[in-house]
Amino acid sequence: MLSQRVVLSPEALFQEIGGEGVILDLASSTYFGLDEVGVRLWQLLQTNPSLQAACDTLLSEYEVEPTRLEQDVLKLVSQLSEAGLAKVE
């Protein structure tokens, strides 16, 4: 699963506010909130769509079990995809 790439929607407007993030889907006018780790994942995917690279960076920045991180990242990416904010390739 981590070998996949995630392409963020060009219709998604991202703003970081006090360590949390808000994504506005311009196509549907809906908001999606992110916590601190979600914000960091979004930032990483903006520069490199590789899930493996994003997880590697997150593992170096946060104290978390690799399995737990992978599960959380895949869950968030799935939610972003369902909301139309990202496409998994």
N, C-alpha and C positions, 0 to 999 in steps of 0.2 A: 504494500500500500504506500509506503514512503517513497517508492520510486516514481510516483505520480507527480505531475506538475499542476499547479493551481494558477489559473489566470483570473485576475481580479476584474470585475466588471468595469468598463469605462463609464457606466452610468452610476457608479458608486462614488459619493463624495465623502471623504473621511476627514474627521477633525478630532484631535486629541485635546481633552479638557481635564486638567488636573490629574493626569495619570490614567484616566479612563478614556475610552474612545467612543465616538458616535459615527455611524455610517448612515448616510441618507441615500436611499435608492431613488435616483432622479426619475426613473421610469415609473415607479409606483408611489412615490412620495411617502415611503415608510422608513422608519428609523430602526437601527439595529445597534445595540450597545455592546461594548467590549470592556473587559477588565484589563488590568495592567499587562498580563501575559498575552491576552488576545490582541491588544494594541501592538505589542512587540512582534507577534506573529504576522499581523497585517503589514507592518513596516518591512519585515523581512521578505514577505511575498511580493511586495511592491518592487523590490530590487532584484529578486531571484525567485522564480516560480517553483523551485525544487522543494518539495516537502522534506526530503532528507537533509538538505542544507539548512533549512529552517529549524528542524529538530536538533541538528548538531549544534547550531548556535544557541538555541534555547537551553540545551543541556549544559553548555559551558557558562551560561549566565544565571541559571537558577538551580537551586538544590532540589532535585526531584528525581524519582526513579525513572529510568528510561521507558519502562513499560507504561507507567502512568502518564508520562508526557505524551507518548505516542497515541495513547487512547484519547487523551484530552484534545490533542491537535486534530486527530481524525474526526472527532465529534464536532469540533468547532468548524472545521472545513465542510463537513456535511451540512451543518446548519447554514453556513454561508451559501453553499450551493443551492440548498432548498429555497433560500430567500432570494435567489437570483443575483447574489452579490459576487459569486465566484463560479468558475467552471473548472472541474477536475478533468485533466487529460491523462 
